[in-house]
Amino acid sequence: MTTPARKRRTWSAFGDIRRVPSEYEVMTHETNWTLRDGRKVPFEQNPSSPANLWFLTYREGSPLKVEDWNAFRDPDQTTYRTYVSLQHDEETKVDGLLAQYADAGADAALAPDWVAVLGRLFAPSRFPLHGAQQVQAYIGHIAPSSYITNAAAFATGDLLRRVTRTAYRTRELQLAHPASGIGERERQIWEGDAAWQGVRKAVETALIAYDWGEAFTAMNLVLLPTLDDMLLTQFGTVARASGDELAWLLSDLLAADARRRDRWSTALGAFALAQRPGNVDVLRKWVDRWSARADEAVAALAPVLAAAPQGAPTADAVLASAQAARGRVLDAVGLGAQAPSVAAG
């Protein structure tokens, strides 16, 4: 008597994986309809339509290539459900923090010299953060895999959160120090203050880095790791030394979002190198180009942080720390130590 063959359970979208896909994989796999199997062009339009030509040029035509981008996995395996749950808890912490310090009247007790730093460094930062948010959204929109699209979408939400909290704190500081100019001069500072023009140039140039791989490299591997070290990590340390515990604590909470972005971004960069060694030359070219811009930006803005009344590092130390932070990200990718670029004077 012949024993009937055992019926195999399969998950056709994943191939013969011989296991049950995780919740993360089920909720993420092949959810980008512009990448469906058998397609000739991303959109159901004339192949020469502007939308199709855009994606064919800046996604399919990117020099950053691997055999199967769907093999990438976010180390945190973040889904919409887990992201909303995580950020609900984090926003509850921030709300409690803001209420506690508002009730204590902490803003009114800040030293005038530190308020001046907040007005020139912290409050205007919502402009570059919004620019970074736009680039992050573009990366997600044009990415070659839904695993990348979803990770970038959550990073976009993180940056929106940071913009919103920066704006909220700007209003609180304006109410506490109405003569400081906070809440009134941020756009003028962003567009005209020489200290911000390197950051402005870098972010606005990233907005026209249309190749998805270059946009990802520019923003996630270079600009944000460099700028976050100054605008989150170093700023928080100086804020604490200057008596602004709220700014220190808020920076620390928001830095968790940046670390999560760094984890999936370095994992994606390392994946690209492991899948196709030739990608190292592609990434190095972009890293070198954008590192020079990042260092120019930090070098121009560093003296503003260095002018803080207490615990301020030198401008050179601010730049060195930001370069080291970027170096750690690039090391995690597998690109090795990068020689610091020479910032424009």
N, C-alpha and C positions, 0 to 999 in steps of 0.2 A: 504493500500500500504506500502510495506516494504522499508525503506530508505536504499540504498546501503551503505555498510560499507565503511568508509573513508579509502582510501589507505594510509598506513603509510609509511613515508619516513624513511629509515633505513640506518645506517652506519655499515655494518655487522662486520667490523674489530673491532669495539669498543663495540659491544653488544647493548643493548637497552638503550642508553644514553639519548634519547629524546631531543637532541640538535645537532646543527651543530658543528662538531669538529673545533677547532681552526687551524689556519695555522700551528702553531707549531706542533700540534698533527698529522695533515695530513702528514706533511713533515718528521716526526720522527717515527711514529708508525710502528713497525714490519719491519724495513728496514734491520735488521740483518738476513741474510738468513740462518745462522747456527742455528737459533732459530725458524725455521718454524714449524707450527703445524704438528703433526703426524710423526715427525722425530724420528728415534730411536737413531741416532748418529748425531753429528753436520755436518760431511762431507760425501759426497756420495762415500765412500771408504769402504774397509774392516773395520768392527767395531773395530778390534784390530790394525788398522794402528796407527803409532805414533801420527798423528794429532788428530785423534779421542780420543785416550787414554789421550792425553794432556788436551783437553777440558773437557773430562769426569772427569778427576782427579781434575783439578784446577779451573773449573767453576761449573759444575754440582755437583762436590764432595766437594765444599767449605763448611766449617761449617757455613758461613754467608748465611742464607737462609731466603726467604720470600715466601709466596704463589704465588705472581704475581709481578715480578719486573717491568712489564709494567705499573703498577699503579703509579710509580714514575714520578714526573714532575720537570724539571729544573725551579727554581723560576723565572729566567729571560726569560724562553721560547725562548732560542736562536736557530735560524735556520741558515743555511748557508747564506741565503740572509741577515739577520739582522747582522750576525757576520762580513761579508765582508764589509757591509756599515759602521758598527761601527768602525772597525779597519782601514778602509780607512781614516776616519776622524781623528782617533788617530795618524796614521802614518803621516798625513799631519801636525799635530801639532808638532810631533817630528822632522820632516824634517825642519820645520821653525825654531824650537829652535836651532837645530844644525847649521843651516846656519847663524843665528843671532850671535851666540857666536863665530863661526869660523871667521866671518867677523871682529869681534871685537878683535881677537887675544887673547881670554880669556885664552887659555891653557898655553900660554907662560908666563902669569903673575902668575901662580900658585906657591905657596911656595914650595921649595924643600922638606921640611918635609912632606907636604901633597902629593906631587908626589910620594914619597916613599911609603906612605900608599896605594895610588892608584895602584902602581905596585905590591904590595904584597897582597892586599885584593880585589880590584875591577877587575883588568884585569884577574887574574886566575879564577874568578867566572864563566867564561863561561864553564869550565870543569864540575863542579857539575850541572850547569844548563842544559847542554846537557844530562847528565845522568838522571836528573829528566824528561827531555823531552822524553827520551826513555822509562822510566817507565810509564809515562802518556800515551804514545802511546800503550803500552802493556795493560794497564787497559782498554782502549777503544776497543782494538782488542778482548779481551777475556771476556768482560763484559756480564752479562746475560740479557741485555735489550738494545735496540737501543737508548732508552732515556739516558742511561748511556754512551753508545758508543759515541754518538754525543757530549755530554758535555765534555767528555775526549778528543775527537778529537780537539775541539776548545781550550781546555787548552793546548794541545800539540802545537797547532799553536802559542799560547801566549808565550810559553817557547822558541820556535824557534825565535820569534820576539825578545825576551830578549837576547838570545845568539847572534843574529845578531847585535843588537845595542851595546852590550858589545864589540864585536869584532871590530865594527866600531870605537867606542870611543878609544879602545886600539890603533888602528892605528893612530888616531889623536894625542893621547898623545905621541906615539912613535915619530912622526914627530916633535912635539913641544919640546920634551925632549929626544933627541937621545942618550944621555949618561946615561939615567936612567935604561936601561935594559928592559923597557916596550916594549912589542911586541916580545921579544926574550926569556924571561926566564919563561913564564907562565907554560909551561909543567913541567919544572924542579921544580918550586915551588909547583905545584899540586902534583907531585909524591914524592918530597923529603922534603919539608918544614914541620917541625913537627906541625906547627900551622894548617895545612890543613889536616892532616892525619885522624882526627876524622870525618871530613866531607866526606873525600874520602871513609873511611870505611863504613859510613852510606849509602852513595849513591850507592856504588858498591854492598853492601849487599842487598839493595832494588832491584837492578837489578836481583837478584836471589830469590826474594820473589814471587814465581810462582803462588800461590793461588791469584786469582784476588782480593778477599776481603782483604787479608793481604797487597797486593801491594797498594790498594786504601787507606787503613788505614795508612800504613807506610808513603806514600808520601803525600797524600792530607790532612790527619788529624793530622799528627805529624811533619814530616821532613820539608815540605815546609812552613807551618805556623811558625815554629820555626826559620828556617834559613832566611825566608823573613823579619822577624822583624829585624834581624841583618843586612842583606845584602841590604835591601831596606829602611825600615823605619828609623832605627838608623843610618845607613850609610848616608842617605839623610840629616838628621839633622846635623850630624857632618860635612858633606861636606859644608853645608851652613855656619856653624860657621867658617870653614877653608877658606872661600872665594871662594868656588867652587859652584857657583850658578847653573851652568849647570848640575852638578851631582845631586844636590838637586832636580831640576825641572824634570830631566829625571827619577829619582827614583820615584817621585810622579806620573808621568804619567804611568809608568810601574806597579805601585802598584795597579792601577785600574784593571788590568788583574788578579792579585792575589786575590783581593777582590771578583771578579766575580767567580773565582774558589772556593773560600771559601764558597760562598753562595750555590752553587749547591752541594758541598761536604758535608756541614753540613746538608743540606736538605736531602741528601741521607742517611747519618748516622741516622738522626732522623726518617726517613721513615723506615729504617731497624728495629729500636727499637720499633716503634709503631706497625709494622706488626707482629713482633715476639719478645716478651720480652726476650726470651732466648738469643737473639743476644747480650745482654748487656755483658754477660760473654765472648763471643767470641771477641767482640771489646775491652773490657778492657784488655784482655790478650795481644792482639796485641799492644794496646796503651802503656801499661807498658813496653813492650819489646822495642818498637821503641823510646819511650820518653827517656829512658836511653841513647840510641845511639845519639839522637838529642842533649841532654844536654852535652854529652861528646864532641860532635863536636863543639858546641858553646863555651864551656869552653876553648877549645884549641885555637880557632880562636879569641876570644874576645880581648886578649891583643893586637892584631894587630890594631883593631879599637881604643882601649884605648890609643894607642901611637900617635893618631892624634894630631897635634899641637894646635888646638883650639876646645873647646866645647866637648871634648871627655869624655864619662862616664868612670867609672872604669870597669874593666873586670867583676867584680861581678854584677855591675848594668846592663851590657850588657846581661849577662846570665839571670838575674831576669826578664828583660823586655821580652826576647825571651820566657821564660817559661810562662809568663803572657799572651802573644799573643797566644800561643798554648792553654792555659787554656780557653781563650775566645771561641776558635773554639770548644773545647770539651764540654764546657757548652752549646753552641748552638746545639750540637748534642743531648745533654741530658745525657751525661755521668757524669756530675757533676764535681766538682773541683777535680783535680788530685794533689796529693802531689808531689812536685818537686822531680825528681830523683836525686840521688847523682852522679854528674859527676865524671868520673875518673880523678884523678889528674895527 
